[in-house]
Amino acid sequence: MLGRERGRLAVALGLGALLPALLALGANLPLYEQLWRNLPGLRDTRVPERLLPVACLCLAGLAAFALARLPSSAALAALALVAVDLRAGVELFHPTATDPGNRAYAARPHDVPLLELPIFLPDRQEGSVYQYYAIGAPGPREERADCGFVYYGRHFRSDDGQLPAVFGPLLQPYDGMSILTLPCDRGTWGVGLVASGRDPALRALVDRDVWDAVLGAFPLAAHWGQGEPITDVQVMAKIEDRQRHLVIDGRPVATGVVAVGDAWACTNPSVGRGITIGLLHAVALRDLLREVPTADEIGVVRGWHELTMERVAPLVEDTLAFDRHRLAQIDAQIAGHSYETDDPAWALGLALAASASRDRNQFRHYLDVVSLNARGVDVLARPGVIDKTLELGAPAPLPGPSRAEVLELVATATYAPHHE
Ligand SMILES: Cc1cc2nc3c(=O)[nH]c(=O)nc-3n(C[C@H](O)[C@H](O)[C@H](O)COP(=O)(O)OP(=O)(O)OC[C@H]3O[C@@H](n4cnc5c(N)ncnc54)[C@H](O)[C@@H]3O)c2cc1C
């Protein structure tokens, strides 16, 4: 029966080899986009080259048919040639990695010959991945770095729905560490003791008793630890500052997708700017889509990149600059000296914050910066602001224990009798 059907089967196998091979050309095939949009199942492959295994299987079937028709000596000789080819390392295929930046390519051993078959990582939501394969572009670029801070946090609630009184800024800088007090809803709140990731001495803060003892020593924040605890100490470390670029050297590397908010850039959350930056970014997207139709896929990606760089990137850069200075200052304080920097923005920012508690107009200017209504550099450029900042901005450290006293507390609480 197989003999009778051989002709039809060969035709089916031929088509099975030809059609996937053509479709695997992706956007290089005329009318491919219309097929991709309308042919059920085609887009499920995500990457057009994924159809190539089907073609390979059909080709193998055709080869088997051909071998069966050859005299057995010729068939054996053909099989021997294939074996020699495979074993002797003669390369019939020359892998051409169109995307050297791709993680899957980077991870594969370089001495393994590879038929050009991009590997798609199903755990990644890269819906338009096929397009950057089709245009041979590099993948999206991500810049990631450990922000360098470690949070030792706990959550509390009150009996009566009230929140602790606010006696200082929500983010309080001290000698060698910071304290973050975060009012939440329904009478709950969070407290974070924020340390440098390079500070092994404060890793003992993971212990509840050590944590309580240290918080209790800071008069502006101690009462934030006096509610009913909802959690034990929770550690948040290895927090990444990350930015994702979908336009590289002016060239979009993915279309049909825009990265907004944290998906575009996220930073250490100490200064509480992420939601506002995300909202400003969403407003920018609204503005862009009023101007550029979504059908203009390249225009949307390019326009989005430009608008992001213009409106939102400076805010993220300011956040990163503040964070990096503060981390460097903490590290300097741990080393026992004061922090020096050539960057006047750091000292001016601190002075603006200090002047805010001494003058109501300065307070308004400062609020503009922390609410992201304006950048610090623009606020300081307003008439008279810089003079007032320099006049009133002498730093006034918040009351609290020194680094040495905190270390003393840590040591005492760590070796208290109940730990034995
Ligand atoms: C500990 C901490 C404290 C912070 N404190 C502050 C603060 O006090 N003030 C402030 O302004 N900012 C703060 N931030 C930052 C702020 O939370 C973020 O900047 C903000 O939430 C980003 O909003 P977003 O919509 O871009 O992303 P997200 O809020 O992360 O929203 C993304 C959503 O997408 C969902 N999602 C992910 N993948 C998929 C998928 N494949 N399919 C469907 N859904 C998916 C996620 O579940 C999530 O709900 C803090 C961040 C952290 C981590």
PDBQT file of the ligand as one rigid body, heavy atoms in Angstrom, charges set to zero:
ROOT
HETATM    1  C1  LIG A 501       9.625  48.117  47.608  1.00  0.00    +0.000 C 
HETATM    2  C2  LIG A 501       9.229  49.206  46.670  1.00  0.00    +0.000 A 
HETATM    3  C3  LIG A 501       8.783  50.407  47.177  1.00  0.00    +0.000 A 
HETATM    4  C4  LIG A 501       8.412  51.413  46.329  1.00  0.00    +0.000 A 
HETATM    5  N1  LIG A 501       7.962  52.587  46.856  1.00  0.00    +0.000 NA
HETATM    6  C5  LIG A 501       7.565  53.565  46.029  1.00  0.00    +0.000 A 
HETATM    7  C6  LIG A 501       7.022  54.768  46.563  1.00  0.00    +0.000 A 
HETATM    8  O1  LIG A 501       6.935  54.949  47.767  1.00  0.00    +0.000 OA
HETATM    9  N2  LIG A 501       6.627  55.716  45.700  1.00  0.00    +0.000 N 
HETATM   10  C7  LIG A 501       6.732  55.548  44.341  1.00  0.00    +0.000 A 
HETATM   11  O2  LIG A 501       6.368  56.444  43.599  1.00  0.00    +0.000 OA
HETATM   12  N3  LIG A 501       7.230  54.418  43.809  1.00  0.00    +0.000 NA
HETATM   13  C8  LIG A 501       7.637  53.421  44.623  1.00  0.00    +0.000 A 
HETATM   14  N4  LIG A 501       8.131  52.275  44.099  1.00  0.00    +0.000 N 
HETATM   15  C9  LIG A 501       8.249  52.136  42.647  1.00  0.00    +0.000 C 
HETATM   16  C10 LIG A 501       6.883  51.858  42.033  1.00  0.00    +0.000 C 
HETATM   17  O3  LIG A 501       6.268  50.774  42.725  1.00  0.00    +0.000 OA
HETATM   18  C11 LIG A 501       7.058  51.500  40.571  1.00  0.00    +0.000 C 
HETATM   19  O4  LIG A 501       7.864  52.473  39.948  1.00  0.00    +0.000 OA
HETATM   20  C12 LIG A 501       5.709  51.467  39.878  1.00  0.00    +0.000 C 
HETATM   21  O5  LIG A 501       4.880  50.511  40.510  1.00  0.00    +0.000 OA
HETATM   22  C13 LIG A 501       5.901  51.118  38.409  1.00  0.00    +0.000 C 
HETATM   23  O6  LIG A 501       4.622  50.992  37.812  1.00  0.00    +0.000 OA
HETATM   24  P1  LIG A 501       4.470  50.141  36.498  1.00  0.00    +0.000 P 
HETATM   25  O7  LIG A 501       3.026  50.201  36.147  1.00  0.00    +0.000 OA
HETATM   26  O8  LIG A 501       5.463  50.587  35.481  1.00  0.00    +0.000 OA
HETATM   27  O9  LIG A 501       4.902  48.650  36.888  1.00  0.00    +0.000 OA
HETATM   28  P2  LIG A 501       4.235  47.691  37.963  1.00  0.00    +0.000 P 
HETATM   29  O10 LIG A 501       3.598  48.436  39.071  1.00  0.00    +0.000 OA
HETATM   30  O11 LIG A 501       5.315  46.692  38.298  1.00  0.00    +0.000 OA
HETATM   31  O12 LIG A 501       3.064  46.985  37.151  1.00  0.00    +0.000 OA
HETATM   32  C14 LIG A 501       3.325  45.991  36.196  1.00  0.00    +0.000 C 
HETATM   33  C15 LIG A 501       2.176  45.012  36.271  1.00  0.00    +0.000 C 
HETATM   34  O13 LIG A 501       2.280  44.114  35.166  1.00  0.00    +0.000 OA
HETATM   35  C16 LIG A 501       2.025  42.809  35.631  1.00  0.00    +0.000 C 
HETATM   36  N5  LIG A 501       2.664  41.880  34.697  1.00  0.00    +0.000 N 
HETATM   37  C17 LIG A 501       3.979  41.587  34.575  1.00  0.00    +0.000 A 
HETATM   38  N6  LIG A 501       4.161  40.706  33.595  1.00  0.00    +0.000 NA
HETATM   39  C18 LIG A 501       2.956  40.447  33.077  1.00  0.00    +0.000 A 
HETATM   40  C19 LIG A 501       2.503  39.624  32.021  1.00  0.00    +0.000 A 
HETATM   41  N7  LIG A 501       3.324  38.898  31.308  1.00  0.00    +0.000 N 
HETATM   42  N8  LIG A 501       1.187  39.599  31.750  1.00  0.00    +0.000 NA
HETATM   43  C20 LIG A 501       0.311  40.349  32.465  1.00  0.00    +0.000 A 
HETATM   44  N9  LIG A 501       0.684  41.169  33.475  1.00  0.00    +0.000 NA
HETATM   45  C21 LIG A 501       1.992  41.196  33.761  1.00  0.00    +0.000 A 
HETATM   46  C22 LIG A 501       2.614  42.774  37.030  1.00  0.00    +0.000 C 
HETATM   47  O14 LIG A 501       2.038  41.751  37.809  1.00  0.00    +0.000 OA
HETATM   48  C23 LIG A 501       2.232  44.166  37.541  1.00  0.00    +0.000 C 
HETATM   49  O15 LIG A 501       0.957  44.189  38.137  1.00  0.00    +0.000 OA
HETATM   50  C24 LIG A 501       8.510  51.235  44.929  1.00  0.00    +0.000 A 
HETATM   51  C25 LIG A 501       8.969  50.023  44.409  1.00  0.00    +0.000 A 
HETATM   52  C26 LIG A 501       9.322  49.021  45.274  1.00  0.00    +0.000 A 
HETATM   53  C27 LIG A 501       9.798  47.700  44.695  1.00  0.00    +0.000 C 
ENDROOT
TORSDOF 0
